[in-house]
Amino acid sequence: MSDEKIFLEYHHFEPLVGKVVEFKGTPFSMPLSKVIKGEKFISTAKRDPFILIFRSPKGTHYMGEGTYECAFEDGPTYSIYVMPAHTPEQEWQDYQAIFS
């Protein structure tokens, strides 16, 4: 990962859907399940808002909320703030990263 700051947008992540993400410093790795693109709620916003959804099998432990170095399989590494999301399916735990 370079020191250059990248203004992340949904198109950076669309080709990464289905790729496994390693959350460095944790035992967690899981695929990027989907990218949900929203609409600008303020016309002067710098980007369209979007949400990344990561999905893992439900275990006895979950990954806590925080900023992680997310290394995408065969791809880039980004520093992303990730949090657990309410997941009604008993077999899954979803995590989300929100960009607005």
N, CA, C and O atoms as a printed pandas DataFrame, in Angstrom:
     atom_number atom_name residue_name chain_id  residue_number  x_coord  y_coord  z_coord
0              1         N          MET        A               1    0.854   -1.182    0.000
1              2        CA          MET        A               1    0.000    0.000    0.000
2              3         C          MET        A               1    0.891    1.233    0.000
3              4         O          MET        A               1    1.847    1.312    0.772
4              5         N          SER        A               2    0.589    2.168   -0.840
5              6        CA          SER        A               2    1.385    3.391   -0.906
6              7         C          SER        A               2    0.866    4.397    0.111
7              8         O          SER        A               2   -0.206    4.228    0.692
8              9         N          ASP        A               3    1.661    5.455    0.312
9             10        CA          ASP        A               3    1.257    6.511    1.237
10            11         C          ASP        A               3    0.273    7.478    0.589
11            12         O          ASP        A               3   -0.283    8.347    1.261
12            13         N          GLU        A               4    0.057    7.327   -0.719
13            14        CA          GLU        A               4   -0.852    8.205   -1.449
14            15         C          GLU        A               4   -2.292    7.964   -0.980
15            16         O          GLU        A               4   -2.744    6.821   -0.901
16            17         N          LYS        A               5   -2.995    9.034   -0.675
17            18        CA          LYS        A               5   -4.401    8.938   -0.258
18            19         C          LYS        A               5   -5.280    8.827   -1.493
19            20         O          LYS        A               5   -5.130    9.591   -2.447
20            21         N          ILE        A               6   -6.200    7.864   -1.466
21            22        CA          ILE        A               6   -7.122    7.660   -2.579
22            23         C          ILE        A               6   -8.514    8.017   -2.089
23            24         O          ILE        A               6   -8.934    7.574   -1.020
24            25         N          PHE        A               7   -9.225    8.812   -2.862
25            26        CA          PHE        A               7  -10.616    9.134   -2.556
26            27         C          PHE        A               7  -11.449    7.965   -3.079
27            28         O          PHE        A               7  -11.738    7.889   -4.273
28            29         N          LEU        A               8  -11.829    7.065   -2.194
29            30        CA          LEU        A               8  -12.494    5.833   -2.603
30            31         C          LEU        A               8  -13.932    6.083   -3.045
31            32         O          LEU        A               8  -14.680    6.833   -2.418
32            33         N          GLU        A               9  -14.290    5.430   -4.147
33            34        CA          GLU        A               9  -15.632    5.491   -4.689
34            35         C          GLU        A               9  -16.105    4.079   -4.986
35            36         O          GLU        A               9  -15.307    3.142   -5.007
36            37         N          TYR        A              10  -17.402    3.925   -5.216
37            38        CA          TYR        A              10  -17.961    2.580   -5.399
38            39         C          TYR        A              10  -17.292    1.817   -6.530
39            40         O          TYR        A              10  -17.143    0.598   -6.447
40            41         N          HIS        A              11  -16.884    2.521   -7.597
41            42        CA          HIS        A              11  -16.282    1.823   -8.738
42            43         C          HIS        A              11  -14.939    1.177   -8.394
43            44         O          HIS        A              11  -14.491    0.279   -9.107
44            45         N          HIS        A              12  -14.285    1.623   -7.304
45            46        CA          HIS        A              12  -13.059    0.965   -6.858
46            47         C          HIS        A              12  -13.348   -0.450   -6.353
47            48         O          HIS        A              12  -12.485   -1.326   -6.423
48            49         N          PHE        A              13  -14.559   -0.670   -5.845
49            50        CA          PHE        A              13  -14.889   -1.935   -5.188
50            51         C          PHE        A              13  -15.717   -2.893   -6.037
51            52         O          PHE        A              13  -15.714   -4.097   -5.783
52            53         N          GLU        A              14  -16.421   -2.384   -7.035
53            54        CA          GLU        A              14  -17.274   -3.270   -7.844
54            55         C          GLU        A              14  -16.513   -4.466   -8.418
55            56         O          GLU        A              14  -17.056   -5.570   -8.389
56            57         N          PRO        A              15  -15.282   -4.317   -8.943
57            58        CA          PRO        A              15  -14.571   -5.491   -9.471
58            59         C          PRO        A              15  -14.069   -6.433   -8.369
59            60         O          PRO        A              15  -13.596   -7.530   -8.664
60            61         N          LEU        A              16  -14.167   -6.011   -7.102
61            62        CA          LEU        A              16  -13.665   -6.811   -5.996
62            63         C          LEU        A              16  -14.746   -7.667   -5.329
63            64         O          LEU        A              16  -14.448   -8.445   -4.423
64            65         N          VAL        A              17  -16.002   -7.528   -5.774
65            66        CA          VAL        A              17  -17.090   -8.334   -5.202
66            67         C          VAL        A              17  -16.772   -9.807   -5.431
67            68         O          VAL        A              17  -16.429  -10.221   -6.539
68            69         N          GLY        A              18  -16.893  -10.583   -4.370
69            70        CA          GLY        A              18  -16.587  -12.016   -4.417
70            71         C          GLY        A              18  -15.164  -12.336   -4.007
71            72         O          GLY        A              18  -14.855  -13.492   -3.715
72            73         N          LYS        A              19  -14.288  -11.342   -3.978
73            74        CA          LYS        A              19  -12.903  -11.557   -3.560
74            75         C          LYS        A              19  -12.828  -11.638   -2.041
75            76         O          LYS        A              19  -13.551  -10.934   -1.337
76            77         N          VAL        A              20  -11.951  -12.499   -1.545
77            78        CA          VAL        A              20  -11.753  -12.637   -0.100
78            79         C          VAL        A              20  -10.901  -11.483    0.398
79            80         O          VAL        A              20   -9.915  -11.103   -0.234
80            81         N          VAL        A              21  -11.293  -10.933    1.537
81            82        CA          VAL        A              21  -10.595   -9.815    2.157
82            83         C          VAL        A              21   -9.975  -10.308    3.459
83            84         O          VAL        A              21  -10.652  -10.912    4.291
84            85         N          GLU        A              22   -8.691  -10.048    3.626
85            86        CA          GLU        A              22   -7.999  -10.367    4.878
86            87         C          GLU        A              22   -7.964   -9.098    5.712
87            88         O          GLU        A              22   -7.502   -8.055    5.250
88            89         N          PHE        A              23   -8.450   -9.189    6.934
89            90        CA          PHE        A              23   -8.451   -8.050    7.853
90            91         C          PHE        A              23   -7.193   -8.191    8.704
91            92         O          PHE        A              23   -7.167   -8.929    9.689
92            93         N          LYS        A              24   -6.149   -7.463    8.299
93            94        CA          LYS        A              24   -4.827   -7.645    8.902
94            95         C          LYS        A              24   -4.862   -7.419   10.410
95            96         O          LYS        A              24   -5.538   -6.520   10.909
96            97         N          GLY        A              25   -4.114   -8.262   11.119
97            98        CA          GLY        A              25   -4.052   -8.171   12.572
98            99         C          GLY        A              25   -5.185   -8.901   13.263
99           100         O          GLY        A              25   -5.294   -8.861   14.488
100          101         N          THR        A              26   -6.043   -9.579   12.482
101          102        CA          THR        A              26   -7.157  -10.343   13.046
102          103         C          THR        A              26   -7.141  -11.739   12.418
103          104         O          THR        A              26   -6.458  -11.960   11.417
104          105         N          PRO        A              27   -7.884  -12.675   12.996
105          106        CA          PRO        A              27   -8.021  -13.988   12.358
106          107         C          PRO        A              27   -9.112  -14.009   11.290
107          108         O          PRO        A              27   -9.416  -15.068   10.741
108          109         N          PHE        A              28   -9.703  -12.856   10.990
109          110        CA          PHE        A              28  -10.858  -12.802   10.102
110          111         C          PHE        A              28  -10.466  -12.579    8.644
111          112         O          PHE        A              28   -9.618  -11.746    8.324
112          113         N          SER        A              29  -11.102  -13.342    7.784
113          114        CA          SER        A              29  -11.065  -13.110    6.348
114          115         C          SER        A              29  -12.429  -13.535    5.818
115          116         O          SER        A              29  -12.996  -14.533    6.262
116          117         N          MET        A              30  -12.943  -12.778    4.878
117          118        CA          MET        A              30  -14.285  -13.041    4.346
118          119         C          MET        A              30  -14.429  -12.329    3.012
119          120         O          MET        A              30  -13.707  -11.370    2.740
120          121         N          PRO        A              31  -15.350  -12.784    2.182
121          122        CA          PRO        A              31  -15.520  -12.122    0.890
122          123         C          PRO        A              31  -16.282  -10.802    1.001
123          124         O          PRO        A              31  -17.096  -10.594    1.901
124          125         N          LEU        A              32  -15.983   -9.927    0.050
125          126        CA          LEU        A              32  -16.813   -8.747   -0.143
126          127         C          LEU        A              32  -18.062   -9.254   -0.851
127          128         O          LEU        A              32  -18.000   -9.674   -2.006
128          129         N          SER        A              33  -19.183   -9.213   -0.163
129          130        CA          SER        A              33  -20.424   -9.798   -0.667
130          131         C          SER        A              33  -21.105   -8.908   -1.706
131          132         O          SER        A              33  -21.576   -9.393   -2.735
132          133         N          LYS        A              34  -21.154   -7.604   -1.429
133          134        CA          LYS        A              34  -21.802   -6.691   -2.376
134          135         C          LYS        A              34  -21.430   -5.249   -2.089
135          136         O          LYS        A              34  -20.945   -4.903   -1.012
136          137         N          VAL        A              35  -21.675   -4.424   -3.091
137          138        CA          VAL        A              35  -21.523   -2.976   -2.989
138          139         C          VAL        A              35  -22.907   -2.399   -3.257
139          140         O          VAL        A              35  -23.512   -2.671   -4.294
140          141         N          ILE        A              36  -23.399   -1.608   -2.323
141          142        CA          ILE        A              36  -24.717   -0.990   -2.464
142          143         C          ILE        A              36  -24.501    0.496   -2.730
143          144         O          ILE        A              36  -24.014    1.227   -1.867
144          145         N          LYS        A              37  -24.865    0.929   -3.918
145          146        CA          LYS        A              37  -24.694    2.326   -4.300
146          147         C          LYS        A              37  -25.950    3.106   -3.950
147          148         O          LYS        A              37  -27.066    2.662   -4.220
148          149         N          GLY        A              38  -25.759    4.263   -3.350
149          150        CA          GLY        A              38  -26.878    5.140   -3.034
150          151         C          GLY        A              38  -26.877    6.359   -3.942
151          152         O          GLY        A              38  -26.072    6.467   -4.867
152          153         N          GLU        A              39  -27.777    7.255   -3.664
153          154        CA          GLU        A              39  -27.863    8.505   -4.417
154          155         C          GLU        A              39  -27.403    9.649   -3.533
155          156         O          GLU        A              39  -27.584    9.623   -2.315
156          157         N          LYS        A              40  -26.807   10.652   -4.158
157          158        CA          LYS        A              40  -26.366   11.830   -3.413
158          159         C          LYS        A              40  -27.567   12.463   -2.731
159          160         O          LYS        A              40  -28.604   12.681   -3.357
160          161         N          PHE        A              41  -27.423   12.755   -1.450
161          162        CA          PHE        A              41  -28.503   13.433   -0.733
162          163         C          PHE        A              41  -28.263   14.930   -0.706
163          164         O          PHE        A              41  -29.149   15.700   -0.334
164          165         N          ILE        A              42  -27.068   15.344   -1.098
165          166        CA          ILE        A              42  -26.729   16.757   -1.260
166          167         C          ILE        A              42  -26.055   16.873   -2.626
167          168         O          ILE        A              42  -25.081   16.169   -2.891
168          169         N          SER        A              43  -26.546   17.727   -3.474
169          170        CA          SER        A              43  -26.029   17.802   -4.846
170          171         C          SER        A              43  -24.548   18.141   -4.915
171          172         O          SER        A              43  -23.884   17.795   -5.892
172          173         N          THR        A              44  -24.018   18.810   -3.900
173          174        CA          THR        A              44  -22.608   19.194   -3.910
174          175         C          THR        A              44  -21.695   18.130   -3.294
175          176         O          THR        A              44  -20.490   18.350   -3.176
176          177         N          ALA        A              45  -22.248   16.994   -2.904
177          178        CA          ALA        A              45  -21.432   15.927   -2.318
178          179         C          ALA        A              45  -20.354   15.501   -3.306
179          180         O          ALA        A              45  -20.579   15.499   -4.516
180          181         N          LYS        A              46  -19.184   15.141   -2.786
181          182        CA          LYS        A              46  -18.055   14.788   -3.646
182          183         C          LYS        A              46  -18.196   13.412   -4.281
183          184         O          LYS        A              46  -17.552   13.139   -5.294
184          185         N          ARG        A              47  -19.023   12.540   -3.713
185          186        CA          ARG        A              47  -19.188   11.205   -4.278
186          187         C          ARG        A              47  -20.593   10.695   -4.005
187          188         O          ARG        A              47  -21.297   11.189   -3.124
188          189         N          ASP        A              48  -20.980    9.694   -4.783
189          190        CA          ASP        A              48  -22.220    8.980   -4.494
190          191         C          ASP        A              48  -21.959    8.113   -3.272
191          192         O          ASP        A              48  -20.933    7.437   -3.211
192          193         N          PRO        A              49  -22.866    8.116   -2.295
193          194        CA          PRO        A              49  -22.652    7.267   -1.124
194          195         C          PRO        A              49  -22.762    5.790   -1.507
195          196         O          PRO        A              49  -23.457    5.433   -2.457
196          197         N          PHE        A              50  -22.067    4.942   -0.754
197          198        CA          PHE        A              50  -22.152    3.507   -0.991
198          199         C          PHE        A              50  -21.806    2.751    0.283
199          200         O          PHE        A              50  -21.201    3.296    1.206
200          201         N          ILE        A              51  -22.199    1.499    0.310
201          202        CA          ILE        A              51  -21.956    0.617    1.450
202          203         C          ILE        A              51  -21.303   -0.653    0.933
203          204         O          ILE        A              51  -21.732   -1.217   -0.073
204          205         N          LEU        A              52  -20.266   -1.097    1.627
205          206        CA          LEU        A              52  -19.657   -2.394    1.354
206          207         C          LEU        A              52  -20.215   -3.387    2.357
207          208         O          LEU        A              52  -20.296   -3.085    3.548
208          209         N          ILE        A              53  -20.598   -4.559    1.894
209          210        CA          ILE        A              53  -21.077   -5.619    2.777
210          211         C          ILE        A              53  -20.107   -6.799    2.667
211          212         O          ILE        A              53  -19.892   -7.348    1.587
212          213         N          PHE        A              54  -19.534   -7.170    3.805
213          214        CA          PHE        A              54  -18.688   -8.346    3.917
214          215         C          PHE        A              54  -19.501   -9.405    4.653
215          216         O          PHE        A              54  -20.268   -9.076    5.558
216          217         N          ARG        A              55  -19.341  -10.676    4.274
217          218        CA          ARG        A              55  -20.159  -11.726    4.892
218          219         C          ARG        A              55  -19.273  -12.900    5.294
219          220         O          ARG        A              55  -18.451  -13.380    4.514
220          221         N          SER        A              56  -19.466  -13.353    6.550
221          222        CA          SER        A              56  -18.728  -14.520    7.024
222          223         C          SER        A              56  -19.688  -15.477    7.717
223          224         O          SER        A              56  -20.756  -15.072    8.178
224          225         N          PRO        A              57  -19.299  -16.760    7.788
225          226        CA          PRO        A              57  -20.116  -17.682    8.578
226          227         C          PRO        A              57  -20.124  -17.210   10.034
227          228         O          PRO        A              57  -19.117  -16.714   10.539
228          229         N          LYS        A              58  -21.253  -17.365   10.691
229          230        CA          LYS        A              58  -21.363  -16.945   12.088
230          231         C          LYS        A              58  -20.530  -17.884   12.952
231          232         O          LYS        A              58  -20.619  -19.105   12.821
232          233         N          GLY        A              59  -19.729  -17.312   13.825
233          234        CA          GLY        A              59  -18.894  -18.085   14.729
234          235         C          GLY        A              59  -19.161  -17.702   16.164
235          236         O          GLY        A              59  -20.153  -17.037   16.464
236          237         N          THR        A              60  -18.287  -18.117   17.044
237          238        CA          THR        A              60  -18.450  -17.787   18.456
238          239         C          THR        A              60  -17.920  -16.390   18.764
239          240         O          THR        A              60  -18.270  -15.803   19.788
240          241         N          HIS        A              61  -17.074  -15.856   17.880
241          242        CA          HIS        A              61  -16.529  -14.510   18.051
242          243         C          HIS        A              61  -16.853  -13.682   16.812
243          244         O          HIS        A              61  -17.032  -14.216   15.717
244          245         N          TYR        A              62  -16.924  -12.392   17.005
245          246        CA          TYR        A              62  -17.119  -11.515   15.863
246          247         C          TYR        A              62  -16.030  -10.450   15.860
247          248         O          TYR        A              62  -15.386  -10.193   16.877
248          249         N          MET        A              63  -15.842   -9.846   14.710
249          250        CA          MET        A              63  -14.841   -8.802   14.555
250          251         C          MET        A              63  -15.438   -7.500   15.080
251          252         O          MET        A              63  -16.540   -7.115   14.688
252          253         N          GLY        A              64  -14.726   -6.838   15.946
253          254        CA          GLY        A              64  -15.209   -5.587   16.520
254          255         C          GLY        A              64  -15.143   -4.428   15.536
255          256         O          GLY        A              64  -14.446   -4.490   14.524
256          257         N          GLU        A              65  -15.867   -3.391   15.848
257          258        CA          GLU        A              65  -15.885   -2.178   15.047
258          259         C          GLU        A              65  -14.523   -1.500   15.104
259          260         O          GLU        A              65  -13.917   -1.400   16.170
260          261         N          GLY        A              66  -14.046   -1.036   13.957
261          262        CA          GLY        A              66  -12.778   -0.330   13.946
262          263         C          GLY        A              66  -12.212   -0.165   12.548
263          264         O          GLY        A              66  -12.807   -0.604   11.564
264          265         N          THR        A              67  -11.059    0.470   12.478
265          266        CA          THR        A              67  -10.363    0.665   11.213
266          267         C          THR        A              67   -9.400   -0.493   11.008
267          268         O          THR        A              67   -8.602   -0.816   11.888
268          269         N          TYR        A              68   -9.484   -1.114    9.835
269          270        CA          TYR        A              68   -8.667   -2.274    9.510
270          271         C          TYR        A              68   -7.956   -2.065    8.176
271          272         O          TYR        A              68   -8.469   -1.406    7.271
272          273         N          GLU        A              69   -6.769   -2.642    8.083
273          274        CA          GLU        A              69   -6.093   -2.751    6.798
274          275         C          GLU        A              69   -6.738   -3.940    6.106
275          276         O          GLU        A              69   -6.575   -5.080    6.543
276          277         N          CYS        A              70   -7.463   -3.683    5.039
277          278        CA          CYS        A              70   -8.234   -4.705    4.330
278          279         C          CYS        A              70   -7.496   -5.061    3.048
279          280         O          CYS        A              70   -7.452   -4.272    2.104
280          281         N          ALA        A              71   -6.917   -6.255    3.025
281          282        CA          ALA        A              71   -6.161   -6.721    1.863
282          283         C          ALA        A              71   -7.072   -7.577    1.000
283          284         O          ALA        A              71   -7.475   -8.667    1.406
284          285         N          PHE        A              72   -7.393   -7.090   -0.182
285          286        CA          PHE        A              72   -8.274   -7.799   -1.107
286          287         C          PHE        A              72   -7.477   -8.818   -1.912
287          288         O          PHE        A              72   -6.393   -8.521   -2.413
288          289         N          GLU        A              73   -8.024  -10.011   -2.027
289          290        CA          GLU        A              73   -7.399  -11.093   -2.784
290          291         C          GLU        A              73   -7.023  -10.611   -4.190
291          292         O          GLU        A              73   -7.864  -10.093   -4.925
292          293         N          ASP        A              74   -5.751  -10.790   -4.548
293          294        CA          ASP        A              74   -5.245  -10.382   -5.862
294          295         C          ASP        A              74   -5.525   -8.908   -6.158
295          296         O          ASP        A              74   -5.716   -8.530   -7.314
296          297         N          GLY        A              75   -5.549   -8.088   -5.125
297          298        CA          GLY        A              75   -5.889   -6.688   -5.347
298          299         C          GLY        A              75   -5.235   -5.771   -4.342
299          300         O          GLY        A              75   -4.219   -6.114   -3.736
300          301         N          PRO        A              76   -5.824   -4.604   -4.167
301          302        CA          PRO        A              76   -5.243   -3.573   -3.311
302          303         C          PRO        A              76   -5.504   -3.825   -1.825
303          304         O          PRO        A              76   -6.263   -4.716   -1.443
304          305         N          THR        A              77   -4.852   -3.017   -1.016
305          306        CA          THR        A              77   -5.107   -2.966    0.425
306          307         C          THR        A              77   -5.560   -1.550    0.746
307          308         O          THR        A              77   -4.902   -0.576    0.379
308          309         N          TYR        A              78   -6.701   -1.446    1.442
309          310        CA          TYR        A              78   -7.232   -0.147    1.842
310          311         C          TYR        A              78   -7.454   -0.139    3.349
311          312         O          TYR        A              78   -7.778   -1.170    3.939
312          313         N          SER        A              79   -7.283    1.000    3.957
313          314        CA          SER        A              79   -7.621    1.187    5.365
314          315         C          SER        A              79   -9.091    1.602    5.417
315          316         O          SER        A              79   -9.465    2.664    4.920
316          317         N          ILE        A              80   -9.933    0.737    6.033
317          318        CA          ILE        A              80  -11.381    0.951    5.992
318          319         C          ILE        A              80  -11.961    0.783    7.396
319          320         O          ILE        A              80  -11.568   -0.115    8.141
320          321         N          TYR        A              81  -12.903    1.666    7.744
321          322        CA          TYR        A              81  -13.636    1.552    9.004
322          323         C          TYR        A              81  -14.787    0.570    8.784
323          324         O          TYR        A              81  -15.664    0.809    7.954
324          325         N          VAL        A              82  -14.777   -0.526    9.527
325          326        CA          VAL        A              82  -15.740   -1.616    9.359
326          327         C          VAL        A              82  -16.464   -1.850   10.681
327          328         O          VAL        A              82  -15.875   -1.730   11.755
328          329         N          MET        A              83  -17.748   -2.184   10.588
329          330        CA          MET        A              83  -18.528   -2.464   11.804
330          331         C          MET        A              83  -19.453   -3.650   11.574
331          332         O          MET        A              83  -19.903   -3.880   10.452
332          333         N          PRO        A              84  -19.741   -4.409   12.640
333          334        CA          PRO        A              84  -20.725   -5.489   12.505
334          335         C          PRO        A              84  -22.090   -4.900   12.162
335          336         O          PRO        A              84  -22.419   -3.791   12.583
336          337         N          ALA        A              85  -22.869   -5.640   11.405
337          338        CA          ALA        A              85  -24.217   -5.208   11.023
338          339         C          ALA        A              85  -25.218   -6.245   11.515
339          340         O          ALA        A              85  -24.916   -7.437   11.566
340          341         N          HIS        A              86  -26.398   -5.786   11.873
341          342        CA          HIS        A              86  -27.463   -6.729   12.249
342          343         C          HIS        A              86  -27.691   -7.677   11.081
343          344         O          HIS        A              86  -27.923   -7.243    9.952
344          345         N          THR        A              87  -27.622   -8.982   11.362
345          346        CA          THR        A              87  -27.771   -9.996   10.324
346          347         C          THR        A              87  -28.815  -11.005   10.796
347          348         O          THR        A              87  -28.531  -11.798   11.694
348          349         N          PRO        A              88  -30.016  -10.995   10.215
349          350        CA          PRO        A              88  -31.079  -11.872   10.701
350          351         C          PRO        A              88  -30.841  -13.366   10.426
351          352         O          PRO        A              88  -31.344  -14.211   11.167
352          353         N          GLU        A              89  -30.080  -13.702    9.369
353          354        CA          GLU        A              89  -29.814  -15.108    9.081
354          355         C          GLU        A              89  -28.914  -15.685   10.167
355          356         O          GLU        A              89  -27.894  -15.089   10.514
356          357         N          GLN        A              90  -29.285  -16.831   10.696
357          358        CA          GLN        A              90  -28.535  -17.419   11.808
358          359         C          GLN        A              90  -27.163  -17.935   11.404
359          360         O          GLN        A              90  -26.272  -18.033   12.248
360          361         N          GLU        A              91  -26.975  -18.266   10.134
361          362        CA          GLU        A              91  -25.700  -18.856    9.714
362          363         C          GLU        A              91  -24.653  -17.821    9.292
363          364         O          GLU        A              91  -23.496  -18.179    9.073
364          365         N          TRP        A              92  -25.034  -16.548    9.174
365          366        CA          TRP        A              92  -24.129  -15.511    8.675
366          367         C          TRP        A              92  -23.947  -14.383    9.662
367          368         O          TRP        A              92  -24.799  -14.134   10.515
368          369         N          GLN        A              93  -22.810  -13.700    9.529
369          370        CA          GLN        A              93  -22.588  -12.420   10.193
370          371         C          GLN        A              93  -22.103  -11.458    9.120
371          372         O          GLN        A              93  -21.090  -11.705    8.465
372          373         N          ASP        A              94  -22.825  -10.367    8.945
373          374        CA          ASP        A              94  -22.435   -9.338    7.987
374          375         C          ASP        A              94  -21.692   -8.225    8.706
375          376         O          ASP        A              94  -21.916   -7.946    9.884
376          377         N          TYR        A              95  -20.796   -7.599    7.949
377          378        CA          TYR        A              95  -20.057   -6.424    8.393
378          379         C          TYR        A              95  -20.221   -5.385    7.299
379          380         O          TYR        A              95  -20.363   -5.729    6.126
380          381         N          GLN        A              96  -20.203   -4.109    7.682
381          382        CA          GLN        A              96  -20.417   -3.062    6.699
382          383         C          GLN        A              96  -19.398   -1.946    6.840
383          384         O          GLN        A              96  -18.873   -1.685    7.923
384          385         N          ALA        A              97  -19.137   -1.301    5.728
385          386        CA          ALA        A              97  -18.340   -0.081    5.689
386          387         C          ALA        A              97  -19.163    0.925    4.907
387          388         O          ALA        A              97  -19.572    0.659    3.777
388          389         N          ILE        A              98  -19.405    2.077    5.507
389          390        CA          ILE        A              98  -20.282    3.084    4.905
390          391         C          ILE        A              98  -19.443    4.274    4.441
391          392         O          ILE        A              98  -18.641    4.823    5.195
392          393         N          PHE        A              99  -19.650    4.654    3.186
393          394        CA          PHE        A              99  -18.958    5.791    2.595
394          395         C          PHE        A              99  -20.030    6.802    2.172
395          396         O          PHE        A              99  -20.885    6.490    1.343
396          397         N          SER        A             100  -19.985    8.002    2.737
397          398        CA          SER        A             100  -20.985    9.014    2.368
398          399         C          SER        A             100  -20.310   10.304    1.976
399          400         O          SER        A             100  -20.984   11.275    1.634
